[in-house]
Amino acid sequence: MFEFSVCRNETGKVTGFDLGDMGFSFGEKEVSSKGNPRLLMMVYLSVVSLVDTLLSLKVGRKYEFVGVDSSFSLVFELQRKGGGRMGRK
């Protein structure tokens, strides 16, 4: 199991293309796009992509999530003993 957070960096009117950051925690490990402007992503479109990636784990054992319009990526791998692994490329 993991937790994730989404932070919209824009101020003013909300659009579908607002930039922001995502953070993920899995047990003791934490990975975030915060602090690096190259890793900013279109947060709303990226959440949809993240959900699609996680649903794909039912079909395969390993999938990569890439933030929309970003250099931020994570690889999710499903493991048999109820555990999971998350790593940043």
Secondary structure, DSSP 8 states (H G I E B T S, - for coil): --EEEEEE---SS--TT-EEEEEEEETTEEEE-TT-GGG-EEHHHHHHHHHHHHHHTTT-SEEEEE-TTSS-EEEEEE-TTS-EEEEE-
